[in-house]
Amino acid sequence: MSEVNAQEILAHYRGSIDNIDAALVHMLAERFKCTQAVGRLKAEHGLPPADPAREERQIARLKALAVEADLDPEFAETFINFIIAEVIRHHERIAEQGTHEA
């Protein structure tokens, strides 16, 4: 394979990676819109920001999906734990805003 051909293939892969990264950002933005709505609902009804039982089910579900997708399940767990922490932070902020307005 010539270096020119390798550069063309590399550019193709990088273009795909860039597209996937953009899709991930948009998907995460949409996910956070949903979880923020959940946070507002929880705050309105005095529900706790965190739901440890659901979080554990989600972690187990995503680890199983990772295995099916040939992705490291520990990476999947680290990723979802990061997302959960961010969602809880949003929910706590929303709950605090609700208590300050009351």
All heavy atoms as an XYZ file, in Angstrom:
803
protein
N       0.852     -1.178      0.000
C       0.000      0.000      0.000
C       0.898      1.240      0.000
O       1.831      1.334      0.781
C      -0.889     -0.031      1.244
C      -1.742      1.186      1.393
S      -2.776      1.284      2.893
C      -3.523     -0.299      3.002
N       0.586      2.175     -0.856
C       1.386      3.392     -0.916
C       0.980      4.334      0.216
O      -0.093      4.222      0.802
C       1.174      4.087     -2.264
O      -0.118      4.669     -2.321
N       1.893      5.270      0.490
C       1.603      6.237      1.548
C       0.412      7.114      1.176
O      -0.394      7.463      2.034
C       2.834      7.105      1.834
C       2.597      8.023      3.020
C       3.831      8.761      3.454
O       4.936      8.207      3.382
O       3.656      9.915      3.884
N       0.255      7.447     -0.081
C      -0.882      8.255     -0.534
C      -2.176      7.503     -0.271
O      -3.144      8.061      0.255
C      -0.739      8.619     -2.033
C      -2.000      9.270     -2.558
C       0.466      9.521     -2.250
N      -2.210      6.218     -0.614
C      -3.387      5.400     -0.379
C      -3.686      5.303      1.123
O      -4.839      5.396      1.537
C      -3.183      4.013     -0.985
C      -4.474      3.234     -1.097
O      -5.548      3.755     -0.855
N      -4.356      1.978     -1.452
N      -2.643      5.111      1.917
C      -2.820      5.035      3.361
C      -3.386      6.352      3.906
O      -4.260      6.343      4.792
C      -1.505      4.698      4.043
N      -2.934      7.484      3.388
C      -3.436      8.794      3.825
C      -4.911      8.958      3.459
O      -5.688      9.518      4.241
C      -2.599      9.922      3.216
C      -1.203     10.033      3.772
C      -1.189     10.388      5.256
O      -2.076     11.049      5.776
N      -0.163      9.910      5.953
N      -5.306      8.458      2.287
C      -6.710      8.532      1.874
C      -7.591      7.675      2.788
O      -8.678      8.103      3.192
C      -6.866      8.082      0.425
C      -6.282      9.050     -0.570
C      -6.256      8.493     -2.000
O      -6.666      7.321     -2.205
O      -5.828      9.231     -2.892
N      -7.107      6.484      3.105
C      -7.861      5.602      4.001
C      -7.956      6.229      5.387
O      -9.022      6.232      6.010
C      -7.210      4.203      4.045
C      -7.342      3.518      2.678
C      -7.832      3.352      5.150
C      -6.510      2.256      2.534
N      -6.841      6.784      5.873
C      -6.822      7.449      7.173
C      -7.822      8.610      7.189
O      -8.579      8.771      8.164
C      -5.411      7.948      7.483
C      -5.208      8.667      8.810
C      -5.578      7.757      9.988
C      -3.770      9.141      8.926
N      -7.846      9.400      6.136
C      -8.784     10.532      6.058
C     -10.229     10.038      6.092
O     -11.087     10.648      6.748
C      -8.528     11.341      4.790
N     -10.497      8.928      5.427
C     -11.845      8.345      5.442
C     -12.235      7.930      6.864
O     -13.330      8.238      7.337
C     -11.912      7.151      4.485
C     -13.199      6.410      4.568
N     -14.357      6.892      3.994
C     -13.521      5.242      5.168
C     -15.344      6.047      4.247
N     -14.854      5.030      4.949
N     -11.344      7.210      7.539
C     -11.616      6.796      8.929
C     -11.833      8.004      9.829
O     -12.743      8.032     10.655
C     -10.477      5.946      9.491
C     -10.419      4.538      8.977
C      -9.199      3.928      8.724
C     -11.567      3.788      8.746
C      -9.125      2.619      8.268
C     -11.504      2.479      8.286
C     -10.282      1.892      8.047
O     -10.212      0.606      7.594
N     -10.981      8.994      9.667
C     -11.109     10.185     10.514
C     -12.415     10.920     10.246
O     -13.034     11.455     11.168
C      -9.910     11.104     10.315
C      -8.667     10.552     10.986
C      -7.485     11.458     10.804
N      -6.357     10.992     11.614
C      -5.123     11.421     11.460
N      -4.837     12.335     10.535
N      -4.164     10.945     12.224
N     -12.847     10.949      9.004
C     -14.140     11.562      8.682
C     -15.272     10.828      9.374
O     -16.196     11.452      9.918
N     -15.205      9.508      9.368
C     -16.227      8.717     10.057
C     -16.189      8.972     11.561
O     -17.235      9.117     12.206
C     -16.037      7.226      9.775
O     -16.326      6.942      8.426
N     -14.995      9.019     12.124
C     -14.853      9.293     13.559
C     -15.437     10.660     13.893
O     -16.169     10.815     14.889
C     -13.367      9.189     13.989
C     -12.925      7.718     13.943
C     -13.152      9.795     15.376
C     -11.428      7.514     14.050
N     -15.153     11.662     13.066
C     -15.693     13.006     13.301
C     -17.221     12.993     13.262
O     -17.879     13.639     14.078
C     -15.153     13.992     12.275
C     -13.662     14.271     12.443
O     -13.077     13.858     13.477
O     -13.080     14.885     11.525
N     -17.800     12.263     12.312
C     -19.258     12.161     12.218
C     -19.847     11.476     13.445
O     -20.874     11.903     13.978
C     -19.672     11.396     10.955
C     -19.426     12.184      9.696
O     -19.310     13.401      9.715
N     -19.339     11.478      8.578
N     -19.205     10.423     13.900
C     -19.676      9.701     15.084
C     -19.586     10.603     16.313
O     -20.522     10.654     17.127
C     -18.886      8.396     15.286
C     -19.200      7.412     14.150
C     -19.186      7.777     16.645
C     -18.235      6.232     14.055
N     -18.479     11.331     16.460
C     -18.331     12.252     17.591
C     -19.452     13.302     17.582
O     -20.032     13.605     18.628
C     -16.970     12.942     17.570
C     -15.829     12.010     17.948
O     -16.090     10.907     18.475
O     -14.667     12.397     17.701
N     -19.761     13.837     16.419
C     -20.836     14.829     16.313
C     -22.172     14.203     16.705
O     -22.957     14.810     17.450
C     -20.906     15.391     14.891
N     -22.426     12.985     16.244
C     -23.673     12.303     16.597
C     -23.742     12.058     18.101
O     -24.806     12.233     18.721
C     -23.797     10.988     15.823
N     -22.626     11.660     18.712
C     -22.596     11.430     20.154
C     -22.926     12.703     20.928
O     -23.691     12.671     21.899
C     -21.233     10.896     20.594
C     -20.931      9.452     20.245
C     -19.461      9.137     20.515
C     -21.819      8.514     21.035
N     -22.365     13.823     20.506
C     -22.633     15.092     21.190
C     -24.120     15.433     21.087
O     -24.758     15.806     22.087
C     -21.755     16.224     20.614
C     -22.255     17.595     21.076
C     -20.312     16.020     21.022
N     -24.696     15.267     19.906
C     -26.119     15.565     19.732
C     -26.992     14.601     20.536
O     -27.997     15.011     21.129
C     -26.498     15.551     18.247
C     -25.975     16.732     17.508
N     -26.564     17.980     17.563
C     -24.897     16.868     16.715
C     -25.874     18.830     16.837
N     -24.854     18.177     16.312
N     -26.614     13.340     20.578
C     -27.370     12.360     21.348
C     -27.289     12.660     22.846
O     -28.294     12.566     23.559
C     -26.875     10.949     21.044
C     -27.256     10.499     19.636
S     -26.484      8.964     19.092
C     -26.965      7.837     20.359
N     -26.105     13.020     23.322
C     -25.965     13.374     24.733
C     -26.769     14.632     25.069
O     -27.404     14.704     26.125
C     -24.495     13.566     25.106
C     -23.688     12.279     25.243
C     -22.204     12.604     25.375
C     -24.168     11.450     26.428
N     -26.775     15.596     24.171
C     -27.561     16.812     24.403
C     -29.043     16.462     24.519
O     -29.737     16.958     25.414
C     -27.334     17.816     23.272
N     -29.528     15.601     23.643
C     -30.928     15.182     23.698
C     -31.211     14.400     24.981
O     -32.239     14.587     25.623
C     -31.264     14.343     22.470
C     -32.747     14.088     22.303
C     -33.557     15.353     22.074
O     -33.032     16.339     21.515
O     -34.749     15.353     22.455
N     -30.277     13.540     25.366
C     -30.437     12.764     26.594
C     -30.542     13.695     27.803
O     -31.383     13.526     28.677
C     -29.261     11.794     26.774
C     -29.468     10.816     27.933
C     -28.222      9.985     28.175
N     -28.472      8.836     29.007
C     -28.719      8.868     30.314
N     -28.780     10.047     30.937
N     -28.919      7.758     30.997
N     -29.669     14.708     27.853
C     -29.686     15.628     28.984
C     -30.951     16.491     28.988
O     -31.438     16.876     30.053
C     -28.422     16.478     29.036
C     -27.230     15.723     29.568
C     -26.051     15.686     28.856
C     -27.288     15.045     30.769
C     -24.944     14.983     29.330
C     -26.196     14.339     31.268
C     -25.027     14.314     30.541
N     -31.516     16.795     27.825
C     -32.806     17.501     27.805
C     -33.862     16.653     28.498
O     -34.667     17.164     29.290
C     -33.244     17.794     26.365
C     -32.470     18.892     25.693
C     -32.935     19.056     24.255
C     -32.011     19.972     23.486
N     -32.371     20.019     22.046
N     -33.861     15.360     28.220
C     -34.826     14.448     28.854
C     -34.581     14.342     30.350
O     -35.526     14.401     31.152
C     -34.758     13.064     28.215
S     -35.331     12.999     26.509
N     -33.322     14.185     30.744
C     -33.045     14.015     32.171
C     -33.294     15.310     32.942
O     -33.662     15.262     34.116
C     -31.611     13.495     32.422
O     -30.663     14.391     31.852
C     -31.432     12.103     31.848
N     -33.129     16.452     32.288
C     -33.452     17.705     32.965
C     -34.966     17.818     33.187
O     -35.412     18.301     34.229
C     -32.896     18.893     32.195
C     -31.382     18.981     32.336
C     -30.747     20.031     31.463
O     -31.407     20.675     30.658
N     -29.442     20.208     31.607
N     -35.746     17.334     32.224
C     -37.197     17.301     32.408
C     -37.556     16.382     33.576
O     -38.434     16.692     34.383
C     -37.885     16.845     31.122
N     -36.861     15.255     33.668
C     -37.069     14.345     34.803
C     -36.707     15.058     36.101
O     -37.417     14.960     37.104
C     -36.248     13.043     34.630
C     -36.212     12.233     35.924
C     -36.803     12.207     33.492
N     -35.622     15.796     36.109
C     -35.198     16.537     37.295
C     -36.239     17.549     37.733
O     -36.517     17.687     38.934
N     -36.834     18.259     36.761
C     -37.885     19.224     37.105
C     -39.102     18.508     37.686
O     -39.684     18.954     38.679
C     -38.267     20.056     35.880
C     -37.206     21.092     35.503
C     -37.681     22.042     34.420
N     -37.922     21.381     33.141
C     -36.987     21.099     32.236
N     -35.727     21.433     32.471
N     -37.304     20.518     31.103
N     -39.476     17.381     37.089
C     -40.605     16.593     37.590
C     -40.342     16.104     39.016
O     -41.209     16.207     39.894
C     -40.865     15.406     36.659
C     -42.054     14.519     37.021
C     -43.360     15.279     36.838
C     -42.038     13.264     36.165
N     -39.126     15.596     39.250
C     -38.776     15.132     40.593
C     -38.835     16.287     41.593
O     -39.352     16.129     42.704
C     -37.376     14.509     40.598
C     -37.312     13.132     39.979
C     -35.876     12.612     40.049
C     -35.774     11.169     39.630
N     -34.401     10.652     39.821
N     -38.304     17.439     41.210
C     -38.295     18.598     42.114
C     -39.720     19.047     42.426
O     -40.041     19.361     43.574
C     -37.494     19.746     41.503
N     -40.576     19.062     41.422
C     -41.966     19.484     41.618
C     -42.712     18.573     42.576
O     -43.632     19.008     43.270
C     -42.701     19.507     40.275
C     -42.279     20.622     39.352
C     -42.825     20.459     37.933
O     -43.676     19.560     37.709
O     -42.390     21.223     37.056
N     -42.314     17.316     42.629
C     -43.032     16.339     43.446
C     -42.227     15.881     44.664
O     -42.599     14.904     45.317
C     -43.442     15.141     42.587
C     -44.431     15.529     41.528
N     -45.776     15.655     41.786
C     -44.262     15.866     40.229
C     -46.398     16.032     40.681
N     -45.505     16.177     39.730
N     -41.141     16.588     44.959
C     -40.359     16.293     46.150
C     -39.670     14.941     46.120
O     -39.394     14.361     47.164
N     -39.385     14.434     44.925
C     -38.698     13.151     44.795
C     -37.190     13.365     44.877
O     -36.687     14.417     44.469
C     -39.069     12.484     43.467
C     -40.561     12.171     43.300
C     -40.849     11.743     41.862
C     -40.989     11.105     44.284
N     -36.450     12.391     45.378
C     -34.992     12.559     45.502
C     -34.313     12.643     44.135
O     -34.773     12.009     43.173
C     -34.548     11.306     46.261
C     -35.635     10.308     46.067
C     -36.909     11.084     45.863
N     -33.227     13.416     44.046
C     -32.520     13.541     42.771
C     -31.955     12.219     42.261
O     -31.933     11.971     41.057
C     -31.389     14.521     43.078
C     -31.817     15.252     44.297
C     -32.670     14.293     45.071
N     -31.503     11.368     43.165
C     -30.876     10.101     42.762
C     -31.843      8.947     42.980
O     -32.710      8.991     43.849
C     -29.600      9.869     43.563
N     -31.675      7.909     42.169
C     -32.458      6.672     42.293
C     -31.470      5.512     42.173
O     -31.262      4.954     41.091
C     -33.511      6.612     41.193
C     -34.429      5.409     41.300
O     -34.107      4.463     42.042
O     -35.474      5.417     40.621
N     -30.808      5.161     43.293
C     -29.748      4.150     43.253
C     -30.178      2.809     42.648
O     -29.396      2.183     41.933
C     -29.343      3.996     44.715
C     -29.721      5.289     45.351
C     -30.970      5.736     44.636
N     -31.408      2.377     42.895
C     -31.855      1.093     42.332
C     -31.901      1.159     40.813
O     -31.455      0.244     40.123
C     -33.214      0.708     42.902
N     -32.443      2.262     40.270
C     -32.479      2.418     38.808
C     -31.067      2.523     38.253
O     -30.764      1.945     37.207
C     -33.294      3.645     38.404
C     -33.202      3.918     36.891
C     -34.248      4.852     36.384
N     -33.966      5.347     35.050
C     -34.057      4.654     33.928
N     -34.419      3.388     33.955
N     -33.788      5.205     32.757
N     -30.210      3.250     38.938
C     -28.834      3.404     38.469
C     -28.148      2.045     38.371
O     -27.485      1.759     37.370
C     -28.068      4.346     39.397
C     -28.588      5.772     39.342
C     -28.213      6.600     40.553
O     -27.266      6.227     41.279
O     -28.878      7.622     40.780
N     -28.345      1.198     39.370
C     -27.742     -0.140     39.330
C     -28.295     -0.961     38.174
O     -27.546     -1.671     37.496
C     -27.967     -0.864     40.657
C     -27.065     -0.345     41.765
C     -27.152     -1.180     43.029
O     -27.388     -2.409     42.928
O     -26.979     -0.598     44.112
N     -29.612     -0.872     37.937
C     -30.205     -1.597     36.797
C     -29.636     -1.085     35.476
O     -29.338     -1.876     34.578
C     -31.729     -1.457     36.810
C     -32.426     -2.228     37.918
C     -33.936     -2.274     37.729
N     -34.554     -0.971     37.540
C     -34.994     -0.170     38.522
N     -34.872     -0.555     39.792
N     -35.551      1.000     38.240
N     -29.483      0.221     35.365
C     -28.944      0.803     34.133
C     -27.504      0.355     33.897
O     -27.120      0.032     32.776
C     -29.022      2.331     34.174
C     -30.394      2.899     33.934
C     -30.889      2.609     32.546
O     -31.523      1.584     32.297
N     -30.596      3.484     31.615
N     -26.713      0.353     34.950
C     -25.316     -0.070     34.828
C     -25.257     -1.519     34.357
O     -24.525     -1.849     33.411
C     -24.560      0.126     36.158
C     -24.365      1.623     36.422
C     -23.210     -0.605     36.133
C     -23.916      1.944     37.835
N     -26.042     -2.382     34.977
C     -26.052     -3.796     34.581
C     -26.522     -3.948     33.135
O     -25.936     -4.715     32.359
C     -26.947     -4.598     35.525
N     -27.565     -3.207     32.762
C     -28.096     -3.294     31.393
C     -27.054     -2.836     30.376
O     -26.832     -3.496     29.354
C     -29.365     -2.435     31.278
C     -30.068     -2.536     29.936
C     -31.348     -1.698     29.917
N     -31.101     -0.278     29.795
C     -30.880      0.349     28.644
N     -30.865     -0.314     27.511
N     -30.665      1.643     28.621
N     -26.395     -1.724     30.659
C     -25.422     -1.195     29.698
C     -24.165     -2.059     29.631
O     -23.560     -2.189     28.561
C     -25.095      0.253     30.010
C     -26.262      1.205     29.737
C     -25.894      2.621     30.117
C     -26.713      1.139     28.294
N     -23.775     -2.655     30.747
C     -22.632     -3.573     30.701
C     -22.964     -4.789     29.837
O     -22.125     -5.246     29.062
C     -22.231     -3.992     32.113
C     -21.502     -2.894     32.874
C     -21.178     -3.292     34.292
C     -20.000     -4.236     34.326
N     -19.556     -4.519     35.712
N     -24.191     -5.289     29.944
C     -24.603     -6.422     29.112
C     -24.632     -6.019     27.644
O     -24.175     -6.775     26.774
C     -25.970     -6.941     29.555
N     -25.133     -4.834     27.355
C     -25.133     -4.343     25.973
C     -23.707     -4.204     25.447
O     -23.434     -4.502     24.278
C     -25.858     -2.995     25.878
C     -27.374     -3.025     26.004
C     -27.921     -1.610     26.122
C     -27.999     -3.748     24.823
N     -22.808     -3.744     26.308
C     -21.408     -3.592     25.906
C     -20.817     -4.936     25.518
O     -20.124     -5.047     24.499
C     -20.599     -2.946     27.029
N     -21.095     -5.947     26.311
C     -20.586     -7.287     25.997
C     -21.114     -7.730     24.634
O     -20.362     -8.230     23.793
C     -20.958     -8.300     27.107
C     -20.675     -9.729     26.675
C     -20.200     -7.971     28.392
N     -22.414     -7.529     24.402
C     -23.016     -7.900     23.115
C     -22.375     -7.147     21.952
O     -22.269     -7.676     20.850
C     -24.516     -7.611     23.124
C     -25.320     -8.512     24.028
C     -26.783     -8.085     24.107
O     -27.239     -7.283     23.268
O     -27.467     -8.565     25.032
N     -21.972     -5.906     22.209
C     -21.393     -5.063     21.159
C     -19.876     -5.198     21.055
O     -19.243     -4.463     20.299
C     -21.759     -3.603     21.417
N     -19.302     -6.111     21.837
C     -17.858     -6.319     21.853
C     -17.116     -5.062     22.316
O     -16.091     -4.678     21.774
C     -17.355     -6.784     20.480
C     -15.986     -7.443     20.569
O     -15.648     -7.983     21.642
O     -15.247     -7.402     19.564
N     -17.697     -4.422     23.332
C     -17.105     -3.244     23.962
C     -16.769     -3.628     25.394
O     -17.506     -4.388     26.024
C     -18.107     -2.083     23.944
C     -17.675     -0.761     24.560
C     -16.580     -0.095     23.721
C     -18.871      0.177     24.685
N     -15.697     -3.119     25.917
C     -15.288     -3.417     27.281
C     -16.393     -2.989     28.254
O     -16.726     -1.801     28.327
C     -13.992     -2.674     27.601
C     -13.473     -2.901     29.006
O     -14.115     -3.621     29.799
O     -12.404     -2.347     29.319
N     -16.980     -3.934     29.003
C     -18.059     -3.573     29.924
C     -17.607     -2.631     31.034
O     -18.415     -1.847     31.534
C     -18.543     -4.917     30.478
C     -17.459     -5.883     30.187
C     -16.708     -5.361     29.006
N     -16.335     -2.672     31.399
C     -15.836     -1.743     32.416
C     -15.827     -0.315     31.873
O     -16.119      0.633     32.597
C     -14.439     -2.156     32.899
C     -14.419     -3.500     33.613
C     -15.397     -3.591     34.774
O     -15.445     -2.645     35.595
O     -16.120     -4.606     34.859
N     -15.515     -0.168     30.591
C     -15.593      1.158     29.963
C     -17.032      1.640     29.975
O     -17.306      2.799     30.304
C     -15.055      1.133     28.534
C     -15.343      2.412     27.800
C     -14.562      3.526     28.011
C     -16.427      2.508     26.937
C     -14.845      4.727     27.364
C     -16.715      3.699     26.289
C     -15.929      4.814     26.501
N     -17.959      0.752     29.620
C     -19.378      1.116     29.612
C     -19.821      1.554     31.003
O     -20.566      2.533     31.150
C     -20.230     -0.048     29.114
N     -19.360      0.845     32.032
C     -19.727      1.211     33.405
C     -19.149      2.575     33.775
O     -19.839      3.409     34.376
C     -19.255      0.149     34.387
C     -19.656      0.460     35.815
C     -19.325     -0.656     36.794
O     -18.635     -1.623     36.413
O     -19.766     -0.559     37.942
N     -17.903      2.811     33.429
C     -17.280      4.108     33.714
C     -18.040      5.221     33.010
O     -18.325      6.275     33.607
C     -15.806      4.097     33.262
O     -15.112      3.085     33.990
C     -15.142      5.448     33.483
N     -18.408      4.991     31.757
C     -19.128      5.987     30.966
C     -20.487      6.289     31.594
O     -20.836      7.449     31.812
C     -19.280      5.504     29.525
C     -20.074      6.433     28.664
C     -19.522      7.617     28.226
C     -21.377      6.127     28.300
C     -20.250      8.486     27.430
C     -22.111      6.987     27.508
C     -21.557      8.173     27.081
N     -21.270      5.246     31.906
C     -22.610      5.491     32.457
C     -22.514      6.099     33.845
O     -23.351      6.936     34.212
C     -23.501      4.230     32.425
C     -24.972      4.602     32.687
C     -23.039      3.189     33.420
C     -25.593      5.531     31.690
N     -21.508      5.748     34.625
C     -21.340      6.385     35.936
C     -21.061      7.878     35.789
O     -21.554      8.683     36.585
C     -20.235      5.699     36.744
C     -20.712      4.443     37.427
O     -21.863      4.339     37.839
N     -19.837      3.471     37.551
N     -20.295      8.248     34.778
C     -20.043      9.662     34.506
C     -21.355     10.365     34.149
O     -21.659     11.443     34.672
C     -19.019      9.825     33.375
C     -18.871     11.237     32.917
C     -18.106     12.138     33.649
C     -19.493     11.671     31.759
C     -17.979     13.456     33.235
C     -19.377     12.994     31.347
C     -18.617     13.882     32.077
N     -22.141      9.744     33.285
C     -23.424     10.317     32.863
C     -24.359     10.445     34.069
O     -24.993     11.485     34.275
C     -24.080      9.453     31.762
C     -23.216      9.419     30.507
C     -25.494      9.934     31.456
C     -23.044     10.739     29.811
N     -24.450      9.388     34.872
C     -25.326      9.404     36.057
C     -24.915     10.528     37.001
O     -25.764     11.272     37.508
C     -25.310      8.035     36.770
C     -26.056      6.996     35.921
C     -25.911      8.140     38.168
C     -25.868      5.558     36.400
N     -23.632     10.686     37.254
C     -23.155     11.745     38.149
C     -23.554     13.121     37.616
O     -23.978     13.998     38.383
C     -21.642     11.652     38.324
N     -23.449     13.300     36.313
C     -23.819     14.580     35.704
C     -25.328     14.807     35.822
O     -25.773     15.911     36.146
C     -23.383     14.597     34.235
C     -23.556     15.924     33.556
C     -22.633     17.017     34.084
O     -21.680     16.722     34.828
O     -22.879     18.187     33.755
N     -26.111     13.773     35.596
C     -27.565     13.890     35.707
C     -27.964     14.229     37.142
O     -28.796     15.114     37.375
C     -28.257     12.584     35.236
C     -29.725     12.561     35.620
C     -28.097     12.424     33.728
N     -27.375     13.552     38.109
C     -27.693     13.827     39.521
C     -27.324     15.271     39.864
O     -28.079     15.973     40.548
C     -26.995     12.824     40.454
C     -27.612     11.433     40.274
C     -27.089     13.277     41.913
C     -26.847     10.312     40.961
N     -26.192     15.720     39.354
C     -25.785     17.116     39.592
C     -26.834     18.068     39.037
O     -27.226     19.035     39.695
C     -24.414     17.378     38.960
C     -23.798     18.716     39.324
C     -22.414     18.866     38.727
N     -22.432     18.972     37.278
C     -22.762     20.076     36.603
N     -23.114     21.170     37.253
N     -22.739     20.098     35.283
N     -27.339     17.775     37.829
C     -28.405     18.601     37.232
C     -29.658     18.557     38.100
O     -30.282     19.590     38.362
C     -28.764     18.113     35.833
C     -27.706     18.348     34.817
N     -27.781     17.816     33.544
C     -26.538     19.038     34.847
C     -26.719     18.167     32.860
N     -25.953     18.912     33.631
N     -30.040     17.360     38.552
C     -31.252     17.214     39.355
C     -31.120     17.967     40.683
O     -32.078     18.608     41.128
C     -31.557     15.740     39.610
C     -32.024     15.020     38.388
N     -32.496     13.742     38.437
C     -32.101     15.379     37.086
C     -32.846     13.345     37.222
N     -32.599     14.328     36.391
N     -29.956     17.895     41.298
C     -29.739     18.609     42.559
C     -29.833     20.120     42.341
O     -30.440     20.830     43.148
C     -28.386     18.234     43.158
C     -28.349     16.815     43.703
C     -26.972     16.338     44.101
O     -25.958     16.943     43.686
O     -26.916     15.327     44.833
N     -29.266     20.597     41.237
C     -29.326     22.026     40.927
C     -30.771     22.457     40.701
O     -31.219     23.492     41.205
C     -28.463     22.354     39.710
C     -28.323     23.864     39.483
C     -27.569     24.203     38.213
N     -28.455     23.988     37.079
C     -28.238     23.119     36.091
N     -27.159     22.383     36.082
N     -29.091     22.999     35.104
N     -31.517     21.649     39.964
C     -32.928     21.957     39.705
C     -33.717     21.971     41.015
O     -34.528     22.869     41.254
C     -33.528     20.948     38.700
C     -32.922     21.171     37.308
C     -35.054     21.058     38.653
C     -33.186     20.041     36.329
N     -33.462     20.988     41.881
C     -34.158     20.917     43.177
C     -33.826     22.144     44.027
O     -34.711     22.712     44.682
C     -33.791     19.628     43.903
N     -32.558     22.571     44.018
C     -32.155     23.750     44.785
C     -32.844     25.001     44.260
O     -33.288     25.841     45.028
C     -30.638     23.929     44.724
C     -29.865     22.938     45.568
C     -28.367     23.070     45.369
O     -27.905     24.026     44.684
O     -27.642     22.212     45.878
N     -32.948     25.120     42.958
C     -33.611     26.282     42.361
C     -35.076     26.309     42.760
O     -35.624     27.364     43.043
C     -33.486     26.256     40.835
C     -32.090     26.530     40.345
C     -31.930     26.292     38.847
O     -32.775     25.670     38.200
N     -30.832     26.771     38.300
N     -35.684     25.130     42.821
C     -37.085     25.046     43.207
C     -37.303     25.453     44.651
O     -38.280     26.124     44.967
N     -36.361     25.096     45.534
C     -36.518     25.441     46.948
C     -36.239     26.929     47.181
O     -36.798     27.525     48.075
C     -35.609     24.595     47.853
O     -34.239     24.772     47.467
C     -35.971     23.134     47.782
N     -35.396     27.532     46.353
C     -35.106     28.958     46.508
C     -36.259     29.811     46.019
O     -36.446     30.924     46.480
C     -33.822     29.345     45.753
C     -32.586     28.713     46.306
N     -32.265     28.716     47.637
C     -31.583     28.030     45.695
C     -31.119     28.096     47.825
N     -30.687     27.657     46.664
N     -37.030     29.281     45.074
C     -38.148     30.034     44.530
C     -39.372     29.937     45.420
O     -40.258     30.769     45.348
C     -38.509     29.511     43.125
C     -37.409     29.780     42.119
C     -37.665     29.123     40.770
O     -38.738     28.517     40.597
O     -36.806     29.225     39.897
N     -39.443     28.917     46.248
C     -40.643     28.705     47.079
C     -40.718     29.682     48.222
O     -39.827     30.335     48.612
C     -40.662     27.275     47.618
